[in-house]
């Protein structure tokens, strides 16, 4: 009986501590740097957007890109031939770190459907 009470108290203490840790975190929206382009067709062969074929590509840079890069780790194996370029991705979100120009993350949306699409062209993530 004493073991059971001790186990219950230990569990309650763990839950209380976990709640305290969560209570310290706050939802905060932050400003960020980046760019976007609205286009039609495909990124590697973009044309003027028209009704039914309008897409947007976003590129985050700076602290926002670093935060996303760190959140989606780990690095892709064999992401780029250049070992100085680190690549991380989740579905249509692609992030890169290169020491000479920092962090960037690319993603996009098809504005006609609302679906997530890629925001970078083919192997461009290893170049440029």
LUMFIDREN-434010 format. One line per 5 residues: number of its first residue (from 0); their letters; for each residue x, y, z of N, C-alpha, C. Coordinates in Angstrom, 2 decimals. Layout:
NUM> a> X:Y:Z:X:Y:Z:X:Y:Z ~ ...
//
This chain:
0> xxxxx> 0.83:-1.19:0.00:0.00:0.00:0.00:0.87:1.25:0.00 ~ 1.93:1.25:0.80:2.83:2.41:0.88:3.52:2.63:-0.47 ~ 3.89:1.54:-1.16:4.52:1.67:-2.47:3.56:2.31:-3.47 ~ 2.29:1.90:-3.39:1.29:2.43:-4.31:1.07:3.93:-4.07 ~ 1.00:4.35:-2.82:0.84:5.77:-2.49:2.06:6.55:-2.96
5> xxxxx> 3.26:5.99:-2.75:4.49:6.65:-3.19:4.50:6.81:-4.71 ~ 4.06:5.79:-5.41:4.01:5.83:-6.86:3.02:6.90:-7.33 ~ 1.88:6.97:-6.69:0.87:7.97:-7.05:1.41:9.37:-6.79 ~ 2.05:9.58:-5.64:2.62:10.89:-5.32:3.73:11.27:-6.30 ~ 4.58:10.31:-6.66:5.65:10.57:-7.62:5.07:10.95:-8.98
10> xxxxx> 4.01:10.27:-9.40:3.36:10.57:-10.67:2.76:11.96:-10.64 ~ 2.10:12.30:-9.55:1.49:13.63:-9.42:2.56:14.72:-9.44 ~ 3.69:14.48:-8.79:4.78:15.44:-8.78:5.34:15.64:-10.19 ~ 5.51:14.56:-10.93:5.99:14.65:-12.31:5.02:15.45:-13.17 ~ 3.74:15.20:-13.02:2.74:15.93:-13.79:2.74:17.41:-13.43
15> xxxxx> 2.88:17.71:-12.15:2.93:19.10:-11.71:4.15:19.80:-12.28 ~ 5.31:19.14:-12.24:6.53:19.73:-12.79:6.41:19.92:-14.30 ~ 5.83:18.97:-14.99:5.63:19.09:-16.44:4.72:20.26:-16.74 ~ 3.69:20.45:-15.95:2.78:21.58:-16.14:3.52:22.90:-15.91 ~ 4.37:22.95:-14.90:5.13:24.16:-14.61:6.06:24.52:-15.78
20> xxxxx> 6.70:23.52:-16.36:7.58:23.77:-17.49:6.77:24.32:-18.66 ~ 5.63:23.74:-18.93:4.78:24.23:-20.01:4.25:25.62:-19.71 ~ 4.00:25.93:-18.47:3.44:27.22:-18.10:4.42:28.36:-18.39 ~ 5.71:28.08:-18.43:6.71:29.11:-18.67:6.72:29.55:-20.13 ~ 6.45:28.61:-21.06:6.43:28.92:-22.48:5.25:29.81:-22.81
25> xxxxx> 5.44:30.77:-23.69:4.34:31.62:-24.13:4.29:31.67:-25.65 ~ 3.11:31.70:-26.20:2.91:31.87:-27.63:3.25:33.31:-27.98 ~ 4.25:33.50:-28.83:4.67:34.84:-29.21:4.86:34.89:-30.72 ~ 4.18:35.80:-31.38:4.40:36.00:-32.80:5.54:36.99:-32.97 ~ 6.45:36.69:-33.90:7.64:37.50:-34.10:7.69:37.99:-35.54
30> xxxxx> 8.28:39.16:-35.73:8.51:39.65:-37.08:9.60:38.80:-37.71 ~ 9.63:38.77:-39.04:10.64:37.97:-39.72:11.04:38.64:-41.03 ~ 12.15:38.19:-41.57:12.58:38.68:-42.87:12.34:37.58:-43.90 ~ 12.05:38.00:-45.09:11.82:37.02:-46.14:11.37:37.70:-47.41 ~ 10.98:36.88:-48.37:10.50:37.39:-49.64:9.44:36.44:-50.18
35> xxxxx> 8.71:36.90:-51.19:7.71:36.04:-51.80:7.55:36.42:-53.27 ~ 7.01:35.50:-54.04:6.70:35.76:-55.45:5.38:35.08:-55.77 ~ 4.53:35.79:-56.49:3.26:35.23:-56.97:3.43:34.97:-58.46 ~ 3.04:33.77:-58.89:3.31:33.35:-60.27:2.29:32.32:-60.73 ~ 2.36:31.98:-62.00:1.55:30.91:-62.57:2.47:29.83:-63.12
40> xxxxx> 1.92:28.70:-63.45:2.64:27.54:-63.99:3.57:26.95:-62.94 ~ 4.87:26.87:-63.24:5.83:26.22:-62.35:6.98:27.17:-62.04 ~ 7.60:27.01:-60.90:8.71:27.89:-60.51:9.84:27.91:-61.54 ~ 10.17:26.76:-62.10:11.28:26.74:-63.06:10.87:27.20:-64.46 ~ 9.59:27.52:-64.64:9.09:28.03:-65.91:7.89:28.93:-65.63
45> xxxxx> 8.07:29.91:-64.74:6.98:30.75:-64.26:6.44:31.67:-65.35 ~ 5.15:31.91:-65.26:4.45:32.85:-66.14:3.56:33.72:-65.27 ~ 2.94:34.70:-65.89:2.02:35.57:-65.15:0.87:34.73:-64.59 ~ 0.48:34.99:-63.36:-0.64:34.22:-62.78:-1.96:34.61:-63.43 ~ -2.86:33.63:-63.49:-4.21:33.87:-64.01:-5.18:33.15:-63.07
50> xxxxx> -6.44:33.49:-63.18:-7.45:32.82:-62.36:-7.36:31.31:-62.55 ~ -7.30:30.58:-61.46:-7.20:29.13:-61.51:-5.77:28.61:-61.56 ~ -4.81:29.51:-61.76:-3.39:29.11:-61.78:-2.56:30.22:-61.14 ~ -2.69:30.31:-59.82:-1.96:31.32:-59.08:-1.30:30.66:-57.89 ~ 0.00:30.83:-57.78:0.78:30.21:-56.72:1.62:31.27:-56.03
55> xxxxx> 2.06:30.95:-54.83:2.95:31.86:-54.11:4.11:31.04:-53.54 ~ 5.32:31.56:-53.71:6.52:30.95:-53.14:7.06:31.90:-52.08 ~ 7.35:31.37:-50.90:7.90:32.16:-49.81:9.33:31.72:-49.52 ~ 10.17:32.66:-49.12:11.50:32.35:-48.63:11.72:33.11:-47.33 ~ 11.88:32.35:-46.25:12.23:32.93:-44.96:13.74:32.98:-44.86
60> xxxxx> 14.25:34.02:-44.22:15.69:34.13:-43.96:15.89:34.59:-42.52 ~ 17.12:34.63:-42.08:17.44:35.15:-40.75:16.98:34.24:-39.62 ~ 16.59:34.87:-38.52:16.23:34.14:-37.31:15.04:33.21:-37.52 ~ 14.05:33.64:-38.26:12.88:32.78:-38.51:13.30:31.51:-39.22 ~ 14.15:31.63:-40.24:14.61:30.45:-40.97:15.45:29.55:-40.06
65> xxxxx> 16.27:30.15:-39.21:17.08:29.36:-38.27:16.18:28.59:-37.31 ~ 15.16:29.26:-36.78:14.23:28.60:-35.85:13.52:27.42:-36.52 ~ 13.07:27.61:-37.76:12.38:26.52:-38.48:13.38:25.40:-38.78 ~ 14.57:25.76:-39.25:15.61:24.78:-39.56:15.88:23.89:-38.34 ~ 16.05:24.51:-37.19:16.33:23.74:-35.97:15.14:22.89:-35.55
70> xxxxx> 13.93:23.37:-35.79:12.73:22.64:-35.37:12.46:21.40:-36.22 ~ 12.89:21.39:-37.48:12.55:20.27:-38.36:13.68:19.26:-38.53 ~ 14.84:19.47:-37.91:15.98:18.55:-38.05:15.57:17.10:-38.04 ~ 16.42:16.19:-38.30:17.86:16.32:-38.55:18.17:16.61:-40.02 ~ 19.46:16.81:-40.31:19.91:17.06:-41.68:19.60:15.85:-42.57
75> xxxxx> 19.33:16.13:-43.84:19.17:15.06:-44.83:20.52:14.42:-45.09 ~ 20.54:13.12:-45.19:21.78:12.45:-45.60:21.99:12.72:-47.08 ~ 23.19:13.05:-47.44:23.53:13.28:-48.85:22.62:14.32:-49.51 ~ 22.26:15.35:-48.76:21.38:16.39:-49.30:22.01:17.15:-50.45 ~ 23.28:17.52:-50.32:24.01:18.22:-51.37:25.42:17.64:-51.43
80> xxxxx> 26.01:17.72:-52.62:27.39:17.23:-52.78:28.36:18.07:-51.95 ~ 28.06:19.35:-51.77:28.91:20.25:-50.98:28.63:20.02:-49.50 ~ 29.60:19.52:-48.72:29.37:19.24:-47.31:29.16:20.51:-46.45 ~ 29.41:21.68:-47.03:29.19:22.93:-46.31:27.73:23.35:-46.32 ~ 26.92:22.66:-47.12:25.49:22.99:-47.21:24.70:21.91:-46.48
85> xxxxx> 23.95:22.33:-45.47:23.11:21.41:-44.70:21.66:21.62:-45.13 ~ 20.98:20.51:-45.40:19.60:20.55:-45.88:18.70:19.81:-44.89 ~ 17.55:20.41:-44.61:16.52:19.75:-43.81:15.18:19.97:-44.51 ~ 14.32:18.97:-44.48:13.01:19.16:-45.10:11.95:18.32:-44.42 ~ 10.73:18.78:-44.56:9.53:18.07:-44.15:8.50:18.34:-45.23
90> xxxxx> 8.15:17.29:-45.94:7.17:17.38:-47.02:7.56:18.50:-47.98 ~ 6.80:19.56:-48.08:7.08:20.63:-49.04:7.84:21.82:-48.43 ~ 8.32:21.67:-47.22:9.11:22.71:-46.56:10.58:22.30:-46.67 ~ 11.39:23.16:-47.26:12.80:22.85:-47.48:13.65:23.97:-46.90 ~ 14.56:23.61:-46.00:15.44:24.59:-45.37:16.89:24.25:-45.63
95> xxxxx> 17.71:25.27:-45.67:19.13:25.10:-45.96:19.94:26.00:-45.04 ~ 21.13:25.51:-44.66:22.10:26.36:-43.97:23.41:26.27:-44.72 ~ 23.97:27.42:-45.04:25.30:27.52:-45.64:25.99:28.67:-44.94 ~ 27.18:28.41:-44.41:27.86:29.38:-43.56:28.04:30.74:-44.24 ~ 28.25:30.78:-45.54:28.49:32.07:-46.18:27.24:32.94:-46.32
100> xxxxx> 26.05:32.34:-46.28:24.85:33.17:-46.39:23.75:32.82:-45.39 ~ 24.01:31.92:-44.46:23.08:31.67:-43.37:21.94:30.71:-43.69 ~ 20.84:30.92:-43.01:19.68:30.03:-43.09:18.65:30.58:-44.07 ~ 17.96:29.65:-44.72:16.80:30.03:-45.53:15.85:28.84:-45.59 ~ 14.57:29.13:-45.69:13.54:28.10:-45.82:12.59:28.51:-46.94
105> xxxxx> 12.27:27.55:-47.79:11.40:27.80:-48.93:10.16:26.92:-48.85 ~ 9.02:27.50:-49.14:7.75:26.77:-49.18:6.77:27.57:-50.01 ~ 5.68:26.96:-50.39:4.71:27.68:-51.19:3.32:27.11:-51.07 ~ 2.39:27.81:-51.70:0.99:27.38:-51.72:0.41:27.62:-53.10 ~ -0.44:26.71:-53.51:-1.24:26.92:-54.70:-2.45:27.72:-54.22
110> xxxxx> -2.53:28.97:-54.63:-3.60:29.85:-54.12:-4.95:29.51:-54.72 ~ -4.99:28.71:-55.77:-6.25:28.28:-56.35:-6.89:27.16:-55.53 ~ -6.05:26.37:-54.84:-6.55:25.23:-54.08:-6.26:25.33:-52.58 ~ -5.27:26.13:-52.21:-4.85:26.22:-50.82:-3.86:25.14:-50.42 ~ -3.51:24.28:-51.37:-2.59:23.18:-51.05:-1.14:23.66:-50.97
115> xxxxx> -0.38:23.00:-50.11:1.03:23.28:-49.97:1.79:22.75:-51.18 ~ 2.71:23.56:-51.70:3.56:23.15:-52.81:4.99:23.54:-52.48 ~ 5.92:23.04:-53.22:7.32:23.40:-53.01:7.54:24.88:-53.30 ~ 8.58:25.43:-52.70:8.88:26.85:-52.90:10.25:27.10:-53.48 ~ 10.89:26.04:-54.00:12.20:26.21:-54.61:12.29:25.33:-55.85
120> xxxxx> 13.16:25.71:-56.74:13.28:25.01:-58.02:14.31:23.89:-57.92 ~ 13.89:22.67:-58.20:14.78:21.51:-58.30:15.99:21.52:-57.40 ~ 17.19:21.46:-58.00:18.45:21.43:-57.25:18.95:22.77:-56.81 ~ 18.14:23.82:-57.00:18.60:25.18:-56.66:19.01:25.31:-55.21 ~ 18.53:24.46:-54.35:18.86:24.55:-52.94:20.35:24.28:-52.70
125> xxx> 20.98:23.50:-53.56:22.41:23.21:-53.41:23.27:24.22:-54.14 ~ 22.68:25.03:-54.99:23.43:26.02:-55.74:23.20:27.41:-55.20 ~ 23.18:28.35:-56.09:22.94:29.77:-55.79:23.91:30.27:-54.76
//
